[in-house]
Amino acid sequence: MLKVPEQLLPKTSEPPTPAAFPPRRVPPAMRPRGPRGNELPRIVRILIWFVAVPVSFLFVFGVTRALGFLTQRQLEDTFLLSGWSRFWPIVRVLPFWALITALLVHFANMGIIRWRQNADQRKNNRNQPRSRKPINGRPRRGSALPRTSATSAGSTRTSRVS
């Protein structure tokens, strides 16, 4: 084993401190259970998927049948023939089915969140009194103040003809 000569050893017994210490690793705080902010509960998101998959299936396969991309014979061959080539007509349609399903799920999530936010705003606005100011800026009929003698030009209502 090699020994370091005494003149090369540092004078102090403690090593020098670095210029900047790395940040302390602190475990993240536990967040409360349940959805975050405007996130839907998990069960609602699962129900959206259970509804969106068959609806998009019916939509995509209905459109492909209506446009003639998928014939009755091709559907029958999928069940009656053997071999992997029988699935190609269905495989061609699967990306569209996945796209429509994802769009349905996404916009259903967004729509339900927006609907809940609007309902909360309506509920919060119900507690505040409505403004009496008319929409078009004009006062309601019959709501004008009656004239008093101080605001009128003369004390009597006579014609200005002299």
N, C-alpha and C positions, 0 to 999 in steps of 0.2 A: 504494500500500500504506500502510496506517495504522500509525503507530508509537505504542507505549504510552509515556506519559510516565514518566520515571525515578522519580518519587515514588509511582507506582502499582505498580511492580515489587516483588516480594517481596525482603526483605533478604538472605535466604539463597539460595544457588545451587541447593540441593536442594529438591525438592517435599516437602511434609509427608507423613508416613507415615499410612496409613489406620488407623482404630481397630482393625479386625480384618481380617486377611488372609483371603482365600478359601482353602479347603483346596486343597492341591496335587493336581493330577490325576496319579494314579499308574496306570499300566496294570495291569489285573488279572493276578494270577499265573497262569501256565499250570497247568492241572490235568492230572494224569496221564490217559492215554487209558484208555478202558474205562468200564463203568457206574459211576454214583455210588451209594454206600451200598447201599440196598436196591432199586436199579433193575435191571431185567433187561437182559441184553445185547440189542443191536439185532436180531440174527438171531432170537432167541427171540420178540421182539415181532412181527417180520414173520411168523414161522410161526404165531403166534396169529391174526393177521389172515387169513392164508391158510386157516386152519381155520374161523374164525368166520364168514366171509362165506358160504360154501356151506351151513354148518350152519344159520345163521339163515335163509337163503333157503329151504331145505327146510322148516324149522319154520314160517315165516310163510306160505308158499304152501300148505303142507299144512293148516294151521289154517284159512286162508281157504277152501280147497276143501272141507274137512270141514264148516265152518259155513255154506257156501252163499254166501259173499260173492263168490266167483270161480267161475264155471261153466266147464265144458269148452268150451262154445260161445264164451265170451269169450276163452279162451286160443287157440282156433283162429282166431278173427277177428283176433287180434293179428298172426298170421303171414299170413293169407290176404287180408285186406282192404287197401285202400289209403287213404291219408289219415291225418291226425294223430289223429283221434278214436278210432282203433282202440286207442291206448295208454292211454286213460283208466282202464280197469279195473286195469291194472298200476300206473299212477301213483298211484292211491288207496292201494295197498298199500305203496309204497316207503318212506314215513315209518316204518311199523312195522318194515319190514326193517332200516332204518338204526338204529332204536332197539334192536332185539334184537341186532344186530351189535355196537353200542357196549357194550351191557350184557355180552354174552359176552366181549368183549375186556377190559373193565374188570375183571370178576370173575375171569377167567382170570389176568390179571396179578397181582391181589391174592392169589388162591389159590396161585399158584406161589411168590410171595414168602413168604407165610406158611408154605408147605410147606418151603421152603428154611431159613427161620428155625427151624422146629421140628426139622428134621433137624440143623442146627448145634447146637441146644441138646441134643438127644439125644446127639450125638457128644461134646460137651463134658462132659455128665453121665456118660458111660461111663468117663471117666478118674477120676472121684471115687468113693470107696467108698459103697455104699448104706448108709443108716441101718439099724441093727438094731432100732430102736424099732418095736414093732408098731403097726398102724394104729388099732386100737380102744383102745389105752392099757393093755391088760392084758398081763401077761407070758405067754410061750408056756407050754404045758403041759410040765411036767417041768423047767422052767428055774429053779424056786424053789430057793433055797439050803437045804441041810439045816439042821435045828435043831442048835444046840450046847448044851452044858450051861450056858453063861453066859447064854444068852437064855431058857432054859426056866425055869419057876417052881420046879420041884423037880428033884432029881437023878434021881429014878426016875419011872416012869409008873405011878402008882397012881391008883385012883379017889379022888374027893374025899369019898366017903361015910365018915363017921366013926362 
